[in-house]
C-alpha cells in the first residue's frame, strides 16, 4: 500500500511536466487540478478500504483471542473437574478395599465412605446435592440414608424399590435416581442427585460410573452388616 501512495505522490509531483497543453475545453491548469484531485480521491479510497480491512482483521483477532481464552478456561475447568472425579474414584476404591480387608469397621469410617460416594456422585453430574439410600427391596424399607447436603429428594422407598434389573435410572422433577445393578441380601443401594447437569447426565459413561459407585456402597454396607452380626 505504501508503494501505491508513493507512486501517486510521484505522479502528482510530475503532473505539471506531464500536462503541457490544454485538453479540449479544459485549460492546462484545470487538467492538472483534475488529475491531482483524481489521484487524491483514489488514494483516499484505497486508504479507507485498507483501514476497514485492518479494522476487520483486528476484530477477528480479538474475537479469536477471546475464543481461545474461553476455550483455555473451559479446558482448565474440565481438567480440574476430571482430576477431582478421578481422585474421588481412587480414594473410594482405596477406602473400600481398606475397609473390606479389616475385621471390624467403625461407624465413623463407614459414614465417611458413604459421604465420599455421595460427594463423588454429586461432582460427577455437577449436582447441588446427593443422597445415598440402602433399601430392603422386598419390604420396601429404608435401612440407612446418607446425604451430602441438607437438601435431599422426597422419593418413597416404594418408588426406589421399583428400580433395578434392566431399569436402573429414574428421573423425577429436578433429580435423578440411579440404582445399583445388582442386589445383595435383598438389599439395593440408590444414589439420588439433585439439580444435576443435563449434559453430564447424557453421557453414558457417567451413569455407568454412578452404578459402580452405588454397587461399591452396597458392597460395603452388606459387608458391614455381616461383620456386625
N, C-alpha and C positions, 0 to 999 in steps of 0.2 A: 504494500500500500504506500509506503514511503517513497518508493521509486516512481509511483504514479504521480504523486504530488510534486516530486522533483522535476519530472518531465513537464507537467503543467506549468510549473514555475519558469522553466527554461523557455517554453513556448511563449508564455506571457511576456517575458523579457524581450524575446526576439520578434514579437508581433510588429513593432514599427519597422523592422528591417524586412519582414516578410511581405507586409502590405505596403506597397509604394504608390499605388494609383487608386483612383476612385473605382468603385464597383457598382455599375448600373446607376441607380438613383442615389446611392449612398456615397458619401464622401469618404476619403481615406481615413479621417479621424473617426467617423461613425463606424466604419467597418472594424477598425482596431478595437473600439469600445465594445462592439458586439461580440467579437472573438474573445476578448478578455472576460466579458460577462459570462459567455457560454462556458469558458474554462472554469470560471468560479462556481457556476451552478453545478457543473458536472463534478467538480472536486468536492463541493459541499455535500452533494448527494451521495458520493462514494463514502465520505466521512460519516454521514448519518447511517448508511447501511452497515458500515463496519462497526460503528458504535453499537447499533442494535444487535448485531451478531455477537459482539463481545459481551453485551448485557445478557443475551440468551445463554451463551456458554457459561458465564459466571453463575447464572441462576441454576443451570443444570448441575454445575459443580457443587453448589451449595446444597441442592436437593440430594445429590449423590452422597455428599458428606453427612447429611442428616440421616439418610437411609442407612449408611454404613455405621453411624453411631448407634442408631436404633437396633440394627442387627447385632452389633457387638454387645450391647446391653442385654438383648434377648438371649444371645448365646451364653453370656456370663451367668444370667439368671437360670438358664436351662442347665448349664453345667453344675451350678451350685445346687439346684434342685435335685438333679440326678445323683450328685455326690452325697447329698443328705439322705436320699432314699437308700442308696447303696450302703451307707454307714448304718442306717437303721436296720436294713436287712442283715448285714453282717453281725450287728450287735444281737439281733433277735436269734439268729441261728446259733451264735456262740453261747448266748444265755440259755437257750432251750437245751442244747447239748449238755451244758454245765449243770443245769437243774436236773435233767434226767439221769445224769451219772451219779447224783447224790442219793443217799439212802433216805434223807429227810430234807424237806423243803419248808422253810418258814413262811409265814403269811406275808411278810414284807416282800420277800424275793418274788413270791408268786404274783402279788399285786403289781410290782414293778414291771414284771414281764408282760402282764396283760395291758398295762398302761403304755408300754413300749409298742405293743401290737396296735393299739388304738391310735396312738400318735403317728406311727408309720403309715397306717391306712389313711389317716386324715391328710397327711402330707402328700401321699401318692395321688389322691384325687383333688388336692388343693381345696379341701373342705374346711368348714369352720369348727366342726366338732365330730367326734366319732364315739360310738358306743359298742361295747362287746357284750353279747349275751350268750349264756350257756343254758340250753333248754332241754328238758326231757320231752322229746317229741311225742312220745306215746301218751304221757299225762298232760302234755301241753302246759308245762310248768317251768317258770324261770327259776333256775337254781342259783345263778350268780350273774351279776351285771357290773360292768366297769365302764366309766365314762371319761373321755379325755378332757372334757369341759363340762360345765354345768348344764349346758343345753343338750338335750337328748330327744330322740324321736318318740312320739307316742304311737307305739305299734304293739298290738297284743301278741301274747305268746302263741295264740292260735294262728294268727296270720303268719308269724315266723315259722311255725311248725310245718306249714304247707310248703315251705321252700325246701329243696333238697332233690337228690337224684339228678334228673336232667334239667330241672329248673332251679338254678342257684341264685338268680338275681331278681329282685323286685324293686320297682321304682314307685314311689308314692309321695305326692306333694313335692317337698323340696329335699327329700332324702332318697338314698339308695341302700338296699339291704342285700348283703352277699352272704350266702350260707356256705359252710364247709361242704365239700362234695360228698364226703362220707360221714357216717356217724359211728360213735364208739359207745358201747354200753347204753344204748337207747338215747344217747346224748348227741347234740349237734350244736355247733357254735355259729354265731351270726355277727357280722360286722355291719353297722349302720352309720353311714357318713351323711352329715347334714350339709346343705348348701354347697354341694360339690361342683366342680368344673365339668361342664358337659363335654368339652373337648377331651379332657383327660379320661372321662368315663367311656368315651367312644373308642379308646384304644384297647383292643382285646387283651394285650399283654398286661395292662393294669388290672383288669378284672381277674385274670389268672393269678396274678401276684396276691390279690386280696383273698382269693380262695386258698392259696398256700398259707397265708398268714392266719386265716380262720382255722385251717386244719392244724397248724402248729399250736395255736392256742388251745384247741380241743385236745390235742395230744398231751400237752402239759396238764390241763385240767383233769383229764382222765387218769393220768399218772399220779397226780397229787391225791386224787380221790382214792386210788388203790393203796397208796402209801399210808393214808390216814386211817385206813380200816384196820 
